[in-house]
Amino acid sequence: MSQSIGLKGLAVGVIAGATLTLSAAVSAATTWKIQSSWDAGTIGYTTFKDWCDSMEGKTGGELAFECFPAKAVAADNNGLFDAVRNGVLQGMNPFTLYWSGKIPASVFLSSYPGGPDQPHQWDTMFYSMGLLEKTREIYERFGLVYVGPIHHDANIIHSKTPVNSIEDFKGMKLRLPGGMVAEVFQEFGVSTVSLPGSDIFPALEKGTIDAADYVGPAVNWELGFSQVTDYILFGPPGTMSIYQPVDLMDLTVNARAWKRISPELQALVTDEVRTYSQKHYQVIQKRNLEAMKKFEEAGDIVSRLSQDDVDAFRKAAIPVWYRWANKDKNAQEVFQIHLDYMTNPIAGYLTADDIKGYSLK
């Protein structure tokens, strides 16, 4: 009997010890708080949250992602950037273009007017032409690690009146993200306004703007744009947008948080971002197809710009490209990667005559 009790006690001790070990392992997991630029309830945010929730299992309990929607911790874009730098948040999932005022090179880390317009072209530059390594080098100076790009979608324009050519924009007040995009539109007589996504609907509703660029059909339907506009503008067939056809997001983390995880875990997170980028893009494309049916049923009218509009837009954009590229050395080096790609016959977007007279200082 005493032996049985001893064995029973030993078994209880083993179970208790295992429980304590498991609890210790669970509590030892590193948790990164990550805020997205997606509003809560959108397909972008729910897809991101699902991915974040999967990370603890994929890392064997070593690393967990706790995600937050736009404005949940940091109230605006500047606050988000600083919150990650200062370690209030360990990571962010922003639209990369938001940092054009802080990092001039960021205008070339997401699509821009007249530039590369297909997702695979951006993957080629990031993963085959050194753009990822260069971007990480730039972000390191801010105490940040740019883990990798995340494909989102093209950006499109919703308007209260029809737009059938670039010339139709003249005199309109248009919401745009600022930076290079706004400057090119200004060349066509547009009055540009910079607003966060959550402020677009009320501005359209009140009539303080005539039209608004934002993301793609899926999210714009969820944000109610069909209730306050009647027209949707795309590029030529096969191209949703000529000004931001491959709008990129990313995962960026605090450098101190990054260095606290192992090289093996860093590699896993990097690979996961690349895989997630594809999933995120595909989920949104499926929802885009569904959303366009809803827009059409609601009476929204789609118009398309022509190839002549594309050519005119690129011609107006080229001097703006060089103006931004010459803001600093980093922007020059990033833009040079783009030039190497766009002048290569594979892309064939530019000839020597197109950029004659322009140079990187």
N, C-alpha and C positions, 0 to 999 in steps of 0.2 A: 504493500500500500504506500509506504513512504517513498519507494522508488517511483511509483506511478505519479505521486504528487510532485516529486522532484522533476520528473520528465514533463509533467503538465506545466509546472512553473517555468521550466526551461523554455518550453514552447511559447508560453505567454511572453516571456522575456524576449525571445527571438522576434516574435510578431511586433512587440512594442518597439524593439530596436529598429526593425525594418520600417515601421511607420515613421519613427523619428528621422531615419535616414531619408525616406521619401519626402517628408515635410521639409527637411533641410534642403534637399535638391530642388524642390519647388520654389522655396523662398530664395534660393540662391540665384534663380533665373534673373538676368538683367532685363529690365523693362525700359524701352524707349517710348517716350511720349511724342507722338508725331501729329502735327496739325496739317490738314489738307486745305487747299483753296476751294475745294468743292463744297457747296452748300449741302446741309443735311437733307436727306430725302431724295437727292438726285441720283441718277444711275451711276454717275461718276463716283459719288461718295460711297454708295452701298457696295460697289465693286471694289473700291479701295479698302473699305472696312473688312470685307470678306477675306481679302488677301492678308491684311494685317492680322486678323484673327487666326490665320493658318500658320503664322511664322513660328510660334512657340513649338508646335508639333514638328515643323520642318527642321528646327534647330535642336531637337532632342531636349527641349526645355532650357537651353542655354540663353535664348534671347526671345523676348516677347515684345510685340508692337502694340501699344495702346493708342488708338487713333482718335482724332477729334475733327469735327467739321470746321468750316471757315468761321473765324471770329470767336471760337469757343474759348481759346486761351489768349491768343494775340488778336487784338481788335481790327488790325489793318495790315497791309502788306509790309510796311516799314517795321511795325511791331513784330511781325512774324520773323522777319530776317534777324532782328536783334534778339528775339527770344531764343532762337536756335544758337546764335553766336554766344549768348551769355549762359546757355545751358538750362534755361527755364523749360525749354523743350529740347529734346534730343534730336528731333528731325522735323522735316517739313516736306510736303508734297505740293509745291507751288507750280504755277505757270512760269517757266524760266524767264520769259520776257519781262516779268515784273521788275527785274533788277537792272534795267537799262540805265537808270539814273545813278546806281551805285557801281555797276560793273558794265561799262560800255560794250565790252565783248559779248555780253549776254544777248544783244540784238541778233547776233549770229549763232546763237545756241538754240534758236527756235526759228521757224520759218519767217520770212520777211518778204516784202513786195518784190515780185519778179525773180525770186531765188529758187533753189531746188524745191520741187513741188510734189514729190512722191516719198512716202515713208521709207522705202528701201534705200533711197538716196541718202537720207540722214543716218540710217544704220551703217551704211558704207563709210560715211565720213567719220562717225564716232568710233566704229569698231575696226575699221581697216585703214584709215588714213591719219590716225593719231589725234583726232579731235577729243576723245575722252581723256587721254593723258594730259593734253593741253588745258582742258577745262578744269581738271583736278588741280593742276598747278596754279591756276588763277584763283580758285576758291580757297586753296590752302592759305593764302595771304589774309583771308578774312576769318580764319579759324574754323573753316568749314570743309567738309568732304562731299564733293558731288559724286554720288554713288553711280548714277546713270540716268539716261533719258527715259521718259515714259511716254509712249505715243498716245495721244488723245484723239485728235480729229482735225478737220479743217474748221476754220472760223467762217461764219456766214453773216450776211447782213439782212436785217428785217427793217422794212421801211413803211411809212404811212402812204407814200405815193410811189408809183412805179419807177424803176430805174432800169433802163434798157441799154445804156452805154455809160462809159466813164464820164462823158460830158454832162449827163443828167445829174451828177452829184453837185454841180456848181451851185453854190448858195445854200446848200443843205447844212444843217447842224447835225453832226454824226458822232455818236459815241465810238471811240476807238481806244486801244490800250496805251496810246502815247508812243513816244520814241520814234523810231524810223517809220513805222506804219502811219502814224499821224502826219509826219512831215511829207510823205509822198502824196497822201490825199490832199494836203494843203496846196500842193502844186496844181491841183485841179479845182481850186476855188472852194474847198470844203472848210467849214468851221468845225474844228474837232473839239471834243469834250472827253476827258478821262473820267470814267466812273467805275467803281467796283461792280461785279455782277449783280449783287443784291439791290443796287440802286437803279438798275436799268429799267425795270418794269414801271416803277412810279414816274420816272422821267419821261418815258414814252406815253404813259397814261395822262400826265399833266400837259404834254406837248412841249416840254422844255427842250426836247431833242426831236428831230424829224425821223431819225433812223438810228439803228444801233448794230454794231458788230458785237457778236459774242461767240459762243462755241457752236456746236453743231445742232442739227434738228432735234435729237433726242432730248438733250438737256434744255434747249430753248423752248420746246413744247412744255416740259415740266415746269418751267419758269413762267408760263402763261403768255408768251410773246404774241401768240395768235389772237389774244383778246385785245391787244392794243396796236397791232399792225396788220396790214393786208397783203404785203408783198415780201417775197424772199428772193434774194439775189445769189446766183451761182456763177461760176466761171464757165468757160466753154464745156461741151460734153466731155465727161471724164475728169473734170477738174471742178471741185466744189468751190474753191476760192483762189483768187489770184494774188491776194495780199497776205494771207496766212494759211496756206494750204496744208501745212504739217505743223500744227500748233503743239509744241512739246511741253510736257510737264517733266518733273524729275523727282528723285528722292535725294535730298541733301541732308546731311547729319552733322552734328557738332563734332569737331575734330577730336576733342578729348574723349567723347563717348566712343568714337570710332577706334581710337587707339587702345581703349580698354578691352576690346574684344580680340580674340586670337586671329592671326592671319587666315587660318582655315575658315573661321566664321565670317571674316570680311569677304573672302572669296565666295562663300555660299550666298551671302546677302547680295553681292554684286550680280551673281548668276540669277538669283531670284528676281531682281529688278528687271533684268533683261527678259526673263520669261514672262513676268507680269506685264511688261510693256505690250507684248503681243496680245495677251489675254484682254487687257484693258481696251485696246484698240478694237479688237474683234467684237467684244460685248457691245461697245458703243455703236459700231457699224450696224449690227443687227437691229439695235433699237432705233437707229436713224431711219432705216427702211420702214419700220413700223410707224415712226413719228411722221414721216412724210405723207403717209396715207391719211393720218389724222389732220395734218395741215390742209391737205387738199379737200377733205370732207368738210372742214371748217370754212372753206372758201378762199384760203390763201392762194395767191397766184405766184407762180415761179417764173422768173425771167433769167436769161443767161447773157453774160458778156461774150463778145466775139474774140476771135484771135487777134483782130486789129486792136481791140482794147488791151489785150495782153501785151502786145508789142509796144503800144503807147505807154502803158503802165511801167514796163521794164525800162524803157528809154528814160522816163522821168525818174525812175528809182536809182539808176546807176550813179549819178552824182551824189545822191543821198547815201548810197552804200559807202562810197569812198570818204564822205564827210564823217560818217560814224567810224569807219575803220581807222581813220587817222586821229581819233580821239586819244588813243594810247597804243603802246606797243602790243599789249595783249590782244586788243581788237584787230590790229593789223595781222598778227600771226594766225588768229582764228579765221579771219576773212581770206587769207591766202590759201587756206585749205579749201574754202569754198570756190575760189577762183580756179584752183587746180582742177576741181571737179567740173565746174560749169564750162570751162574752156576745153575740156577733154572731149573728143568726138563722141564718146559714149553718151554724154549728156547733150553736148552741142548747143547749150543755151547762149553762149557768147562767142563772138569772133574777135579777132584783134581789132577790127574796125569799131566794134561796139564800145570798147574800153580805151580807144585811142585818146591820148591827152590826159588820162587819169593815172595816178600812181600812188603807191603807198610810200609815205615820207620816211 
